[in-house]
Amino acid sequence: MKSHRGLSFALLTISLSVRAAEPAPVSVRLLPETPLVETTRGQQLLNFDLFLESRIHEPLEITSIEVSVLSGKALVAQRRLGTNGDSILTVPDRALPAGGKLVVFNPFHAFPQDLRIETLAYEFIFSAPGGNDEKARAQIVVKPRPYTGKTRLSLPVAGRLLVHDGHDFYSHHRRLDVTGGMTTALGITSNFGRYAYDLCVVDEQGRMYSGTGEKNEDWFGFGAPVLAPGDGTVVSMANDRPDNTKSRKAPLDRDAVMKNVKLLFGNYVILDHGNGEYSFLAHLKQGSVTVKAGDSVKRGRKIGEMGFSGDAFLVHLHYQVQSDAGFGEGLPSYFEGFKRANGAGWTVVNRDAIDTGDVVERLPRKP
């Protein structure tokens, strides 16, 4: 009898071990693997994506996303989206195909500056499409790393600038799915523009051009000097790509773009700051680039002019900091010596990040 009990216990143990080793029905991983914390204007901002993969043969739908902020095992804050009041509807893509994948852009993207967010526990709950009964759960623990920037940077254009598009939660720079489709075909595996800006020269009313804007010279920013944002070495550049106009885009050959994605950025300069940070400045005016690969430049040196080249629908400077000279992950950037419009005038800023909708102006550098 004892031997039968021993055998039964052993079989039960093996059964539980096998069951424990079974993979979760839905797995979650992070894009990028180590998310960064950007600190600006009293907030801590989290800009990362959650990549879900289903291992079951039925479609699922996200019905709840919850994040718990932990200190050790203690709960210190919590955020959630769910079907109670339908706050989950603020996540537009919730359908996880059978055996498929889904990218969710982290909806809990801002926390107070005084909240310690070193450990975040995310939990997803899934139901059948249109149903309420729970079918699966998925969890992941996130340990974001504060990033304060290594390079001393200044705004790369003088004059009144509108950050037409930055990297906030709604920005197109942030919303790049690198897990399939065209990005995979182009060999892009990380969001190099995760912390990018589109900078436009504007007048006091926020206008970008006079008249109809059909002539490129009508745009206040066309031909504006583009300055090296920080000390560095030129890695690569392009200078011969034609500018668009408001009503006509210079043709882009699809096969050529598939071989060289940087054609989408028109004329550009990439700077290596020598510390794992690279500046990428794009859509420059044809023929305006004044530097070549291998040149050393100092912050504030003219390296080109704002233009309308590449896949651009308005005259602007696309600027971002990234982790390598190719298509490495985007990095937060903080600028020194500028002022920000505040409604009552200007706030002078010694060092901070900028983002979508800001109106800013570079201050003269002190000798």
Secondary structure, DSSP 8 states (H G I E B T S, - for coil): -HHHHHHHHHHHHHHHHHHHHS--SEEEEEESSS-EEEEETTEEEE--EEEEEE-SSS-EEEEEEEEEEEETTEEEEEEEE-TTTTGGGGSS--EE-TT-EEEEE-S--EEETTS--SEEEEEEEEESTT--SEEEEEEEEE--EE---SS-B--SB-SEEEEEE-SSTT-TTT----SSTHHHHTT--S-TTTT-EEEEE--TT---BSTTS-SGGGBTTTT-EEE-SSSEEEEEEE----B--SS------HHHHHH-GGGGG-EEEEEE-SSS-EEEEEEE-TT-----TT-EE-TT-EEEEBB-BSS-SSSBEEEEEESSSSS--EE---EEEEEEE-SSSEEEEEEE---TT-EEEE-----
